[in-house]
Amino acid sequence: GCTAVLKPSELASLTCLELGGICAEIGLPPGVLNIITGLGPEAGAPLASHPYVDKIAFTGSTETGKRIMITASQMVKPVSLELGGKSPLIVFDDVDIDKAVEWAMFGC
């Protein structure tokens, strides 16, 4: 069967590692979900060019998406890119509103 390699943003690494722990707890076999953390140039670039990676799905900046597309095209590897969207933000009543605004602006 197929496996998945997840390389999250360095800002979301802990969340994805928690996901990996939950997957292990519910019985997902070892090696089915592989999580690689780190910065894009050190972790993502080698992953995109690895010969055993058969497909790339990337969400992020246009500049990085271009580099991934160039790398993948040299290996005739399919790519799915999401380069412009923003995620929704839910702010609850009990939130520190200044912190919520700060993080919302950071994501823009």
N, C-alpha and C positions, 0 to 999 in steps of 0.2 A: 504494500500500500504506500500511499504518499505520506510524507512528513511535512511539517511546517517549520520554518525558521522565522522568528519574530525579532526584528531589530527595532525597538521603539526609540522615539526621541529620547535624548538624554534627560529631558524633563519628565518623562513618564516611565522611567526604568523601574522604579519601585512598584508601581501599579502593575506592570507586566510581570515582574517577578512574583508578585502576589497571585496573579492569574496562574502562573506556572505551578505554584504551590497548591492551589485549588484543584487544578487539573490532576496533579499527582494524588491528592486526597481522594478524588472520585474514581481513581483507577485508570486514568489514561496511561498507557504503557510508556515506559521510559523511551526517549528518542523520538516520540511522535510530535511533540511540541518542543522546539529548541529555542531558547531565548538568549540573544546576544546583546549585551549592553555596551555602550561606549559612544564616542563621537562618530559622526558620519565618515570622515576621511579615514579613521583608523579601523572602524568596524563595518560600516555600510559599504564602502567602496570594494574591499576584498570580497564581501559577500555577493555583491552584484556581478563581479567578474568570475566568481567561482564556477568551474565547469560542471559541478554536480547540482547547481541551482538551475532548475529547468524553467522557472517563470518568476517574474518580479512584479509585485504589486507595491507601489510607492505612493505615499501621501506626503506632500511637503512643498518645498519651494520650487519655482520654475527653474532656477539655475541648477539645482541638484537634479531635478527631473531630466534636464537636458543631458547632464553628464551620465546619468543612468541609461538613458536612451542610446547614447553613443556607444557606451560599453556593451550594452545588450545587443545592439545591431551588429557589432563585430562578431558576435557568437550566434547570431540568428536566434535570439532568445525572446519569447513573447514578454511584453511589458504592459502593465496597466498603470496609468498615472492619474493622480488626482492632485492638481497643482494650484487650485485657486480657492477651494472652499474653506469655510470657517465652521467650526463646530458650534452647536448651540451651547448656551450657558444657562444653568439653572441657579438662581439665587434664592435661598430660603430666608424666612423671616428672621431667624436668629443669627444671621451671618454678620461678620465684621464688614460693613458696607465699604469702608475705605479699602480693605484688602481685596474684596471682590472686584471693585472698580480697577484697582491696580492690575490684577490678573486678567481681567477682561481686556484692558488696554494692551497688556503684554501680548495677548493672543491676536491682536488686530494686525 
